[in-house]
Amino acid sequence: TEVQGNSSWAPPGGTLGTIVEQTMERVITLRIHRRQLEAEAEAQAGAPPFASALRGDTVRVIAELKRRSPSKGAINEALSAPDQAAAYAAGRAAAISVLTEPLHFNGSNADLESVRGRVRIPLLKKDFHVDDVQLFEARALGASAALLIARALDPATLPRLVALAHRVGLETLVEVRSADELARAVDAGASVIGVNCRNLETLEVDPRVAESLVPRVPAGIVAVWESAIASAADVERAARAGADAVLVGSAVSAAANPEQAVRALTQVPRRAGVRG
């Protein structure tokens, strides 16, 4: 189980390393439009608050739009982003995660824009954000928050991107998988920290990682359990660890009735006092 701190950092390998390299190629093109994106981000109206939507008496659900993934392959290739998002909202999702990475998840910015026009709840732009210009883009698209993966960002870049996001009116979900990454996320000023049960380099899943790290997230920070969620029993496991919210993608994306699938996960009481 990955719970030991490690002060060293090296660029990621495996699947995550490949996706980060491909993302940097997208960033090169995106930088051409930086000034335009900065202006659009500044002009964007305020988005619904993300962190506050994840606090409550029950474990909140971040429902994800996921057509495919490197680990599972095709999940729901025919998924309509706005229709699926509307079903999630009707099922009382607290927020929606919209995958915009095109090569491995078949997502797009158009998905985020169409969802923003359909629902009123907060949207998380789920992508491999490694550069300033991507945060301007996320804000310009109307996202409430953007994902930052600690494993993909060197120790100097993570706090810089968190600070930049805050300056442009964008919240962040900082994803971690080790004690060292958790410490880096806290030091960076993260208001929402997600612990991913899936190792994005090897694609292996180990819920014990979240069971160990979620209780260590300071009480003033929203703690999100990511991956390995398919049933109310899984949400209860996250609640026992002290999670404020869970992020679930494949189970609700593949469901025949996504509204019902999300609603079935939203009734689990949060365990006050487990953390801090």
Secondary structure, DSSP 8 states (H G I E B T S, - for coil): ---S---------HHHHHHHHHHHHHHHHHGGGHHHHHHHHHHS-----SGGGG-SSB-EEEEEE-SEETTTEES-TT--HHHHHHHHHHTT-SEEEEE--HHHH---HHHHHHHHTT--S-EEEES---SHHHHHHHHHTT-SEEEEEGGGS-TTHHHHHHHHHHHTT-EEEEEE-SHHHHHHHHHTT-SEEEEESB-TTT--B-HHHHHHHGGGS-TTSEEEEES---SHHHHHHHHHHT-SEEEE-HHHHS-SSHHHHHHTTS--B--TTS--
